[in-house]
């Protein structure tokens, strides 16, 4: 969900932040390049491993793991289109690939980042079914999960393509225009607030149902599906921790478009958000006993 930075002048993010040119010392670029290189290696390796395990062991592909597979694909693309190129451009000290490639990179990372968030939203919904309706949820909903994923990829494609068709824009600078601000507002509502609200709703619903069952003397269904609960909650928490600072700055800019935020303040949240694609595969393997064994 990020339009990449030009290391010689930190530029616009995914329609959410407009900053002024700034320059870092050469050693700063080298450090950022090294850190993003490590991030890229882990992200590509971890997500490729999840994809390989899933495809090699098709019996893993239940309703929940089909969504994990889609998440691994989108995270892998974030690393390939985002982190890897940021590593190279920071090493060079400038974005040398041209405006057209800058636009493509912004589109790709915006698209796949949004797919990851919406996939986590679907995962929260499936988690609700797994922990509260295990007989109807885990074994019988692979088709529904695939339908949900198809909708997500098309829904996110609309929001990623819109700037290419004239509603806002991708590029090294943004106009202060109604087109940009209207896109920012609708994007924030439909692509962050709405998915977050859905996640919170199903999490709260899960705990309320379990509390009601416990009060009636029943068994806590969260305990019956402990690995699924731990995995989904950990993935959602890791994603929001990584994106919290970036999203906060983005929302501030939507609320007050005239505000000036120092470029150095906006840079670190952008890079920290890119690490989100590393953690999901680690969480998956740590919480999945069948894979670990």
PERAQUI-V83035 format. One line per field, one symbol per residue. phi: phi as a letter, one per 20 degrees, with the letter a starting at -180 (. if undefined). psi: psi as a letter, one per 40 degrees, with the letter a starting at -180 (. if undefined). burial: I if it has 16 or more other ideal C-beta (glycine too) atoms within 10 Angstrom, else O. Layout:
phi = ???
psi = ???
burial = ???
This chain:
phi = .cefeegebgdfefmdbdcegbcdfgffffffffffffffgfffffffffffffffdfffeegfffffffffffffffffedgfffgfffffnaedenffffffffffffffffgffffffffffffgffedcffeefedcffffffffffffffffgffegffeoemadrfbcfecfgffffgfffffedcffgfffffgffffffffffffffeneefffffcgffffffffffffffffeffffgfffgfffcfefddggffeffgffffffffeegffffffddffffe
psi = fhhiihdehhaiageehhiiiiiiidddddddddddddddddddddddddddddddgeeegaddddddddddddddddddecddddddddddeiheeiddddddddddddddddddddddddddddddddddgddedddefdddddddddddddddddddddddeegaiiieiiigidddddddddddddeddddddddddddddddddddddddeeihhedddfdddddddddddddddddeddddddddddddgdeihhhdddedddddddeededddddddddehdddd.
burial = IIIIIIIIIIIIIIIIIIIOOOOIOOOOIOOIIOIIIOIIOIIIOIIOOIIOIIOOOOOIIIIIIIIIIIIIIIIIIIIIIIIIIIIIIIOOIOIOIOOOOIIIIIIIIIIIIIIIIIIIIIIIIIIIIIIIOOOOIIOOIIOIIOOIIOOIIOOIOOIIOIIOOOIIIIOIOIOOOOOIIOIIOOIIOOIIOOIIOIIOOIIOOIOOIIOOOOOOOOOOIIOOIOOIIOIIIIIIOIIOOIIOIIIOIIOOIIOOOOOOOOIOOIIOIIIIIIIIIIIIIOIIOOIIOOIOO
